[in-house]
Amino acid sequence: MSGAAGGEAYDITETGADGGGPQEGSEAPTGALGVAELALKPALEAVLMVVDEPATEEHLARVLERPRRAVALALRELSDDYTREGRGFDLRLVAGGWRFYSRAEYADAVEGFVLDGQQARLTQAALETLAVVAYRQPVSRSRVSAVRGVNCDGVMRTLLQRGLVEEAGTEPETGAILYRTTNYFLERMGLRGLDELPELAPFLPEADAVEGDSAEGIPSFDVDDSGDSQTDH
């Protein structure tokens, strides 16, 4: 079997794209295997299911302890398999990395799901996250999480889906994606521009009050219908 991408052909030996790992269909218990012994394609699928940004071949190869060439070949084979089988999702090479995307022909179904219930009011966690983005933009998810003290990945996805925030390039030092508010945010807030956002100073607590707060009374995570929690699966 062979795969091709960008005019470059790849040949697979009898051991397959796993680069010497167990053949697909092996019934060896997963828990008994080391990372390098896992079947490569299922391992790639499992990792790519949880990425928020395109994962590079180098990163995947390092995590799965496999040669980059074997990883690159397996990724292209998976992408070809999904296309041939008519799956509703696709595996694409975008911006130097790989990530799952829904196929364009199913956009109406995805849009109906994403927009369903959009008129519902934002939760307190979503409002807090949106406020951090509005006043600190452009800002990365990690910085938003640092300000709020909880993981904000779930809430950020909600805000993205509702069109209140959007991507705004990457942070030069870390490569993290930056986010900013959208024109739709201004429309919903009734603002002509960000310069009309109210000053924060009148709403900040006095220094004595802040110092008197005990961290023991603050929960380590929030749980709401936006998926805002200490860990986001």
C-alpha positions as CSV (number, residue, x, y, z in Angstrom):
1,M,0.0,0.0,0.0
2,S,1.2,3.5,-0.7
3,G,0.1,7.1,0.1
4,A,1.0,10.4,-1.6
5,A,0.9,14.0,-0.5
6,G,2.3,17.0,-2.4
7,G,3.6,14.7,-5.1
8,E,5.8,12.7,-2.7
9,A,5.2,9.0,-2.6
10,Y,5.6,6.9,0.4
11,D,6.1,3.1,0.5
12,I,5.0,0.9,3.4
13,T,6.7,-2.2,4.4
14,E,4.9,-5.3,5.6
15,T,5.0,-4.0,9.2
16,G,2.8,-1.1,8.1
17,A,3.0,2.6,9.0
18,D,3.3,1.8,12.6
19,G,7.1,1.6,12.1
20,G,7.5,-1.8,13.8
21,G,4.7,-1.5,16.3
22,P,2.0,-4.1,16.7
23,Q,-0.2,-4.7,13.7
24,E,-3.7,-3.2,13.8
25,G,-6.2,-5.7,15.2
26,S,-3.7,-6.9,17.9
27,E,-5.5,-7.9,21.0
28,A,-2.7,-7.2,23.4
29,P,-4.1,-5.2,26.4
30,T,-3.3,-1.5,25.9
31,G,-2.4,-1.0,29.5
32,A,0.5,-3.5,29.2
33,L,2.2,-1.7,26.4
34,G,4.6,1.2,26.4
35,V,3.9,4.3,24.3
36,A,6.4,3.1,21.6
37,E,4.6,-0.3,21.4
38,L,1.1,1.1,20.8
39,A,-0.5,0.8,17.4
40,L,0.5,4.1,15.8
41,K,-2.7,5.0,13.9
42,P,-5.1,4.5,16.9
43,A,-2.5,6.4,19.1
44,L,-2.5,9.3,16.7
45,E,-6.3,9.4,16.6
46,A,-6.5,9.4,20.4
47,V,-4.0,12.3,20.7
48,L,-5.5,14.3,17.9
49,M,-8.9,14.0,19.6
50,V,-7.8,16.3,22.4
51,V,-5.6,18.9,20.7
52,D,-6.9,22.5,20.6
53,E,-4.3,23.5,18.0
54,P,-2.8,21.7,15.0
55,A,-0.1,19.3,16.2
56,T,3.2,19.1,14.3
57,E,4.6,15.9,13.1
58,E,7.7,16.5,15.2
59,H,5.7,16.9,18.4
60,L,3.6,13.8,17.7
61,A,6.7,11.7,16.9
62,R,8.3,12.8,20.1
63,V,5.2,12.1,22.2
64,L,4.6,8.7,20.6
65,E,8.3,7.8,20.5
66,R,8.3,7.0,16.8
67,P,10.3,8.3,13.8
68,R,8.8,11.4,12.2
69,R,8.6,9.7,8.8
70,A,6.5,6.9,10.2
71,V,4.2,9.4,11.9
72,A,3.9,11.5,8.7
73,L,3.1,8.5,6.7
74,A,0.4,7.3,9.2
75,L,-1.2,10.7,9.3
76,R,-1.5,10.8,5.5
77,E,-2.9,7.3,5.4
78,L,-5.5,8.2,8.0
79,S,-6.5,11.2,6.1
80,D,-6.9,9.2,2.9
81,D,-8.9,6.5,4.8
82,Y,-11.4,9.1,6.2
83,T,-11.9,10.5,2.7
84,R,-12.3,7.1,1.1
85,E,-14.8,6.0,3.7
86,G,-16.8,9.2,3.5
87,R,-16.4,10.1,7.1
88,G,-18.0,13.3,8.4
89,F,-14.7,14.5,9.6
90,D,-11.3,15.1,8.0
91,L,-7.7,15.1,9.1
92,R,-5.9,18.0,7.6
93,L,-2.4,19.5,7.6
94,V,-3.0,23.2,8.4
95,A,-0.5,25.8,9.5
96,G,2.3,23.2,9.9
97,G,0.3,20.8,12.0
98,W,-2.5,18.2,11.9
99,R,-6.0,18.5,13.3
100,F,-9.5,17.0,12.9
101,Y,-12.0,19.1,11.1
102,S,-15.7,18.5,10.1
103,R,-16.2,18.2,6.3
104,A,-17.6,21.2,4.4
105,E,-20.5,19.2,3.1
106,Y,-21.8,18.7,6.6
107,A,-21.5,22.4,7.5
108,D,-25.3,22.9,7.8
109,A,-25.5,20.1,10.4
110,V,-22.6,21.5,12.4
111,E,-24.0,25.0,12.2
112,G,-27.4,23.9,13.4
113,F,-25.8,22.2,16.4
114,V,-23.5,25.0,17.3
115,L,-26.1,27.7,16.9
116,D,-28.8,25.8,18.7
117,G,-29.6,27.6,21.9
118,Q,-27.4,30.5,21.2
119,Q,-30.0,32.9,22.5
120,A,-29.5,31.4,26.0
121,R,-27.8,33.8,28.5
122,L,-24.1,33.4,29.1
123,T,-23.1,31.9,32.4
124,Q,-21.2,33.8,35.0
125,A,-18.0,31.9,34.1
126,A,-18.5,32.9,30.4
127,L,-19.1,36.5,31.3
128,E,-16.0,36.6,33.4
129,T,-13.9,35.1,30.7
130,L,-15.3,37.5,28.1
131,A,-14.5,40.4,30.3
132,V,-10.9,39.3,30.6
133,V,-10.6,39.0,26.9
134,A,-12.2,42.4,26.4
135,Y,-9.8,44.2,28.7
136,R,-6.6,42.2,28.1
137,Q,-6.9,41.6,24.3
138,P,-5.2,40.2,22.4
139,V,-4.7,37.5,25.0
140,S,-3.9,33.8,25.1
141,R,-6.1,31.1,26.8
142,S,-3.4,30.5,29.3
143,R,-3.4,34.1,30.4
144,V,-7.1,34.2,30.6
145,S,-7.0,31.0,32.8
146,A,-4.3,32.6,35.0
147,V,-6.4,35.7,35.6
148,R,-9.5,33.7,36.4
149,G,-7.7,31.0,38.3
150,V,-9.4,28.1,36.4
151,N,-9.0,26.4,33.1
152,C,-11.1,28.4,30.6
153,D,-10.8,26.2,27.5
154,G,-14.5,25.1,27.5
155,V,-15.8,28.6,28.0
156,M,-13.5,30.0,25.3
157,R,-14.9,27.5,22.9
158,T,-18.4,28.6,23.8
159,L,-17.4,32.3,23.2
160,L,-15.8,31.3,19.9
161,Q,-18.9,29.4,18.8
162,R,-21.2,32.4,19.6
163,G,-19.0,34.7,17.7
164,L,-18.1,36.9,20.6
165,V,-14.3,36.3,20.4
166,E,-12.0,35.3,17.5
167,E,-8.4,34.3,16.9
168,A,-6.0,37.2,16.5
169,G,-2.7,35.7,15.5
170,T,-0.1,34.1,17.8
171,E,2.1,35.2,20.6
172,P,5.7,35.6,19.3
173,E,7.3,34.2,22.4
174,T,5.3,31.0,22.9
175,G,3.3,30.6,19.6
176,A,0.1,30.4,21.6
177,I,-3.1,31.5,19.8
178,L,-4.3,35.0,20.8
179,Y,-7.9,36.0,21.1
180,R,-9.8,39.3,20.8
181,T,-13.4,40.4,20.9
182,T,-15.4,40.7,17.6
183,N,-17.6,43.3,16.1
184,Y,-20.6,41.1,17.1
185,F,-19.4,41.6,20.7
186,L,-19.5,45.4,20.3
187,E,-22.9,45.1,18.7
188,R,-24.3,43.0,21.5
189,M,-22.8,45.3,24.1
190,G,-24.0,48.5,22.3
191,L,-20.5,49.9,21.9
192,R,-19.1,51.8,19.0
193,G,-15.5,50.7,19.9
194,L,-13.4,49.2,22.7
195,D,-12.6,52.7,23.9
196,E,-16.2,52.9,25.2
197,L,-15.6,50.0,27.6
198,P,-16.1,51.3,31.2
199,E,-13.1,51.9,33.3
200,L,-12.2,49.1,35.6
201,A,-11.0,51.1,38.6
202,P,-14.4,51.9,40.1
203,F,-15.3,48.2,40.2
204,L,-12.0,46.9,41.8
205,P,-12.1,46.0,45.5
206,E,-10.0,48.0,48.0
207,A,-6.5,46.6,48.7
208,D,-7.4,45.7,52.3
209,A,-10.4,43.7,51.2
210,V,-8.3,41.8,48.7
211,E,-5.6,41.0,51.2
212,G,-8.2,39.9,53.7
213,D,-9.7,37.3,51.4
214,S,-8.7,33.7,52.2
215,A,-7.8,31.4,49.4
216,E,-9.3,28.5,51.4
217,G,-12.8,29.9,50.7
218,I,-12.3,30.0,46.9
219,P,-13.1,26.8,45.0
220,S,-10.3,25.4,42.9
221,F,-12.7,24.9,39.9
222,D,-16.0,26.0,38.4
223,V,-18.5,23.8,36.9
224,D,-21.2,25.1,34.6
225,D,-22.9,24.3,31.3
226,S,-20.1,25.9,29.4
227,G,-17.6,23.3,30.4
228,D,-15.4,25.6,32.5
229,S,-13.4,23.5,35.0
230,Q,-10.0,22.9,36.3
231,T,-9.6,20.2,33.6
232,D,-11.2,20.2,30.2
233,H,-11.4,16.8,28.4
